[in-house]
Amino acid sequence: MSLARDIADLGAVTSRLDTVGASSGALSNRNLIINGAMEVAQRGTSQTGVNKYGVDRFITQSSNASIVSAQVSDAPDGFSHSLKLTNGGTDTGTGAYREVKYAVEGYDLAHWQKDTQSLTMSFWVKSSLAGTYQVAFRTDSGTDYWYSFAYTVSANTWTFVTHVIPPSPNSTLSSDNLSGLSIFFVQYYPDNWISGAATTNWETSSATSMATFPQHWANTANATWQLTGCQLELGDKGTDFEHRSYADELQKCKRYFESKSFTTFVEIGYSNGTTSAHCILPYLEKRAAPTVTLPTAGTGTNELTFRTPTGANPSTTGSNTAYDLTTTQGRIQGGSYAGLTAGGLSTLYLNGTANVTFDSEL
Amino acid sequence: MNITSAQYLKSEFDGSISTIKATIDEQEMSVPIDTGNRHYAAVLEWAKEDSNEIAEAD
């Protein structure tokens, strides 16, 4: 390689770094969105219903429960996955809506100089229904402020969208473990929710920040909408998507949701009577104390029970609940059992394989 | 969230109450009494409706 070639290459790299540096001054961790490439789907790759996470951190909210949220491999060049909504049931009422929500934790916005510094939002999007859609932003502490912008897509065509969001008038945004900023990728809001003409400013009402939707995605049978490459960064210059390793994204996601798979023995516990037992259940540190979902109590296939010190099933399996939940551990409590050994060890036994989930989403 | 039942749970160990057993979206969940937890916030909103209440612990 010639010296001239080396110098030319160095120039290109320097230019690239200047672009990144101009956005936020950060060369890494620029993207405030976790799982923006839609690679992590701990809850499964296809789910039907409202309040479902087709991929981690992105929740689908809908007035119709037949909506499907899925992680699919259809994605633009440079990405391997996207989040795909399929409108399984149509709606025409005044409450008909569809949206995907992402919440940014307050701690992750601590360095945003919100009164003087812009944000830049970038993403790839595709819909089976051509038209103009909107993205809304809401600051979530103190007085709610709303900002939105529109984007237009042709049918079934991946489209890159980037938009600069002006500084926010919300001076009381907290830097804590609660939601600091909510982002709504709206497929459809009904006309009665919207004043009719969007402004270009942050508003104290969602209605005045948004325009009416010219197409009715919620009332279009089997309409699809896809999202990937989602990046939110400080400053007024969008940069290339910051790809992080799968391991990094998974660990970030687990602050908000963790699914632990167990086979046979789960933990060792203690029976403080013949009817009750306890064991400690650790997990990765969560944003806040998580909601815990346990396998069905019982001794059948994929069911969970406390056992006696000799490994025998109790004569009756009672109920199991999670207790004393903190950000790092909880306790599983078995109650209303019969046939445990008072004052003895008790294994928490799973007859097969099942998951325990810990949900600390915003 | 579709909440259909909620009940405070008493610890078998020391009698304290730190969890609500709730059925949310047809699934039974252990919900911590923590204002930062979205399910707890939803249960509190649900309990404000006329016919709903969080049942006392057994």
Chai-1 contact restraints between the chains, C-beta under 6 A:
chainA,res_idxA,chainB,res_idxB,connection_type,confidence,min_distance_angstrom,max_distance_angstrom,comment,restraint_id
A,N177,B,G36,contact,1.0,0.0,6.0,A-B,restraint_1
A,S276,B,E12,contact,1.0,0.0,6.0,A-B,restraint_2
A,H278,B,F13,contact,1.0,0.0,6.0,A-B,restraint_3
A,A288,B,D34,contact,1.0,0.0,6.0,A-B,restraint_4
A,A288,B,G36,contact,1.0,0.0,6.0,A-B,restraint_5
A,A288,B,N37,contact,1.0,0.0,6.0,A-B,restraint_6
A,A289,B,P32,contact,1.0,0.0,6.0,A-B,restraint_7
A,A289,B,D34,contact,1.0,0.0,6.0,A-B,restraint_8
A,A289,B,N37,contact,1.0,0.0,6.0,A-B,restraint_9
A,T291,B,M29,contact,1.0,0.0,6.0,A-B,restraint_10
A,T291,B,V31,contact,1.0,0.0,6.0,A-B,restraint_11
A,T291,B,H39,contact,1.0,0.0,6.0,A-B,restraint_12
A,V292,B,S30,contact,1.0,0.0,6.0,A-B,restraint_13
A,T293,B,M29,contact,1.0,0.0,6.0,A-B,restraint_14
A,T321,B,L9,contact,1.0,0.0,6.0,A-B,restraint_15
A,T321,B,K21,contact,1.0,0.0,6.0,A-B,restraint_16
A,T321,B,S30,contact,1.0,0.0,6.0,A-B,restraint_17
A,A322,B,S30,contact,1.0,0.0,6.0,A-B,restraint_18
A,Y323,B,S11,contact,1.0,0.0,6.0,A-B,restraint_19
A,Y323,B,T19,contact,1.0,0.0,6.0,A-B,restraint_20
A,D324,B,S18,contact,1.0,0.0,6.0,A-B,restraint_21
A,L325,B,P32,contact,1.0,0.0,6.0,A-B,restraint_22
A,Q333,B,E12,contact,1.0,0.0,6.0,A-B,restraint_23
A,G335,B,E12,contact,1.0,0.0,6.0,A-B,restraint_24
